[in-house]
Amino acid sequence: MFLKLIRITTIPLSLEKLLEGQLTFMNEYFKVTAVAAEKERLEKYGRDNGVETFQLEMTREITPAKDLRALFKLYRFLKREKPAIVHTHTPKAGIVGMMAAKMAGVPVRLHTVAGMPLMETIGAKRKILEQVERLTYRLATKVYPNSEGLKKIILSHNFTKPGKLKVLGEGSSNGIDTGYFSPADFTAEQKQEIRQSLNIPSDDLVFIFVGRLVRDKGINELVQAFKQLASETKDISLLLVGPFEQELDPIKEENLREIKAHSKIFTTGYQVDVRPYFAAADVLVFPSYREGFPNVVMQAGAMGLPSIVTDINGCNEIIREEENGLIIPVKDQEALLLAMKKLATNAELRRKLAANSRSVITEKYERKVFWGLLLEEYKLQMKEAGL
């Protein structure tokens, strides 16, 4: 009889993308239940991954009344299920999940920190989010920052004591499947076909961004830097792969108009499989303001692309300056422009960075290695809890 493991994220997208394949692997050792909002999408995830599901309405915003309802619904569920482990991801799922698990007497309460929205928040909202973070960590029996940089941030803010924190392996929440993200799966002809389908000129150098098209990802700086570079340099394109979230974290209207009007900026919207777009591109540009441990940068590296990233935790652990990419200051449009220009005009450097990109990922972030580390961590935490 397997012990029960409950995994909680705010929305199913996090299960699908941030934890892809992980719950299916753990289902071989535990009876796994995935908890998140969005009933239909969650149930589809459960069917696709062979795990049980429990729908819990949560939002990514501060909604006290809804959060209380979610808390008591989850508490009743946990009291009935009596899991050995509750493991949460994302801030809202963290506070609701850890509080309900503590109330229900769950012995092993684990929380993964994969980024901190509060770092880009000010005023009263910032203070609320900081207190939520502290309470989440206090209720957890162990907390896993998914990068060394994030661990340092947590300690610098005195959110918890060092002994409660642990970074698994080299970082990340899930590693990466380097067999799946492989440039060998795409021929030169296929790459040209992908470009042709997007109307990208076949000979252009293609900069790619993958992720939510929002302010916090540096899209304002990216659009303006590219606009200037394109006015000076021929044969370059910018490919934006991901959804807009203008209601949550909007980019400037002028940049939204630029994206739609510029003849060399191409968009695809949200894509389940991003590999073809990496295959059709040359350089990842990822000027994010904050991250935990970005899957996109690992994916691009595994696909053989050099990256331009900001000097933030996670990004500056995956990318090594002038070995597999370039690192620039956060929110620095001029530095971003110079880095893009450097790779657009220096083919030799670009080839050197690209040649190193995949090996860095395969050596440090292989997905099945990470799963094994997490399984051993579960066993250790259960042993310490007397299970």
C-alpha positions, -999 to 999 in steps of 0.1 A, spaced: 0 0 0 16 33 -12 17 63 11 -1 93 -2 16 123 -18 -4 155 -25 11 180 -49 -4 215 -51 0 243 -76 -23 273 -81 -31 265 -117 -27 233 -138 -3 251 -162 24 248 -135 18 211 -133 20 208 -170 51 230 -175 71 234 -143 66 198 -131 62 180 -165 65 142 -160 74 145 -123 41 134 -108 39 104 -132 73 93 -120 64 98 -83 32 78 -89 54 47 -91 64 52 -54 33 70 -39 -4 74 -45 -2 109 -60 -30 134 -62 -26 167 -81 -44 197 -67 -50 230 -86 -78 253 -100 -95 250 -134 -114 218 -131 -115 206 -168 -78 213 -175 -68 197 -142 -89 166 -149 -73 164 -184 -39 166 -167 -48 138 -144 -59 116 -173 -28 124 -193 -4 117 -164 -22 88 -147 -27 106 -113 -57 115 -93 -69 151 -90 -87 174 -67 -100 207 -79 -94 237 -56 -103 273 -67 -73 295 -62 -63 328 -78 -29 343 -84 -41 376 -68 -48 386 -32 -84 374 -27 -90 368 10 -126 355 8 -118 330 -20 -86 319 -2 -104 311 30 -129 290 12 -101 272 -6 -83 267 28 -112 250 45 -120 229 14 -84 217 13 -83 211 50 -113 188 48 -98 170 19 -64 164 37 -82 153 69 -100 127 48 -70 116 27 -44 116 55 -13 120 32 22 114 43 35 144 23 20 176 10 43 194 -14 34 229 -27 46 251 -55 38 288 -64 30 314 -37 -8 311 -34 -7 273 -34 21 275 -8 3 295 18 -31 277 13 -15 243 11 9 247 40 -17 261 63 -43 234 55 -16 207 58 -5 220 92 -42 222 104 -48 186 91 -17 173 109 2 162 78 37 151 90 58 162 60 50 196 46 73 207 18 73 239 -3 93 247 -34 102 284 -41 105 289 -78 104 327 -79 92 356 -58 66 380 -73 70 402 -42 104 413 -55 87 435 -81 61 448 -57 61 479 -35 41 495 -6 14 477 14 11 448 -10 48 441 -7 45 440 31 15 416 29 34 393 5 65 392 27 44 381 57 27 355 36 61 342 25 73 341 62 42 322 73 45 297 45 80 289 54 71 287 91 43 262 84 65 240 61 88 213 75 113 220 47 116 246 20 133 241 -14 145 273 -32 152 261 -68 184 281 -71 213 292 -49 206 328 -57 170 324 -45 182 308 -13 204 339 -7 175 362 -12 153 343 13 181 344 39 188 381 33 152 389 40 152 367 71 122 348 58 134 316 76 165 300 91 192 284 70 185 250 84 150 249 68 163 255 33 178 231 8 187 234 -29 184 201 -47 212 192 -70 224 221 -92 191 238 -89 157 238 -108 123 224 -99 123 196 -124 155 195 -144 151 191 -182 146 161 -205 176 166 -228 164 137 -250 132 156 -257 149 190 -261 174 180 -287 185 199 -318 192 165 -335 155 161 -340 152 189 -365 168 189 -399 179 221 -417 150 216 -441 125 214 -412 140 246 -396 134 264 -429 99 251 -431 92 264 -396 105 298 -406 85 298 -438 53 290 -418 59 321 -397 69 343 -426 104 348 -411 130 354 -438 152 323 -443 185 341 -440 176 362 -409 194 359 -375 164 351 -353 163 362 -316 137 343 -297 119 350 -264 97 322 -249 74 329 -219 46 352 -208 47 385 -227 46 407 -196 65 436 -180 83 414 -155 99 394 -183 116 425 -197 94 427 -228 93 465 -228 131 467 -229 133 438 -254 109 454 -279 127 488 -278 162 473 -280 151 452 -310 134 482 -327 167 501 -325 188 472 -336 166 465 -365 169 501 -376 207 497 -378 211 461 -388 195 442 -417 185 405 -417 174 401 -381 140 390 -366 124 387 -332 102 358 -324 80 360 -294 65 327 -282 40 330 -254 7 346 -242 1 383 -234 -13 389 -199 -23 426 -201 -48 422 -173 -22 410 -148 12 425 -157 8 446 -188 35 458 -211 33 494 -223 7 502 -250 34 516 -273 52 483 -272 21 463 -277 14 484 -308 51 479 -319 48 442 -316 17 441 -338 30 466 -364 68 458 -368 75 438 -399 103 419 -382 86 409 -349 66 377 -351 43 362 -324 29 327 -320 8 329 -288 10 301 -262 25 269 -276 24 235 -260 56 224 -278 82 251 -280 110 230 -296 102 239 -332 105 276 -324 139 271 -307 150 250 -337 141 279 -360 159 305 -339 195 314 -333 197 332 -299 175 332 -268 169 367 -253 155 364 -218 157 399 -200 135 389 -170 134 409 -138 131 379 -115 131 341 -118 135 311 -97 153 287 -120 141 293 -156 131 263 -176 133 284 -208 170 290 -204 176 253 -199 155 244 -228 172 269 -251 206 256 -240 196 220 -246 185 230 -281 220 244 -287 211 281 -285 233 307 -268 214 330 -244 213 366 -234 200 368 -198 198 392 -170 220 390 -139 194 374 -116 193 342 -97 188 311 -118 198 328 -151 233 337 -138 237 301 -126 228 284 -159 246 309 -181 284 315 -178 296 348 -193 310 343 -228 309 305 -224 273 297 -233 258 332 -233 260 368 -222 248 383 -189 234 419 -187 221 441 -158 183 440 -151 161 466 -167 190 479 -188 178 485 -223 211 499 -235 230 468 -222 204 446 -239 208 464 -272 246 461 -270 245 423 -262 221 417 -291 242 437 -314 273 418 -302 258 384 -312 242 398 -343 276 410 -357 300 385 -342 293 351 -359 324 335 -344 314 343 -308 279 332 -315 291 298 -328 314 294 -298 286 300 -273 262 278 -293 288 250 -293 290 250 -255 253 255 -248 240 219 -248 269 203 -229 264 227 -199 227 215 -196 233 178 -201 261 178 -175 241 196 -148 204 195 -152 193 161 -166 156 156 -155 157 120 -144 187 128 -121 167 155 -105 137 132 -100 159 107 -83 173 134 -59 137 145 -51 126 109 -44 155 104 -20 146 137 -3 110 125 2 124 93 18 147 113 41 119 137 52 96 108 59 123 90 79 129 122 100 91 124 105 91 88 118 71 74 88 
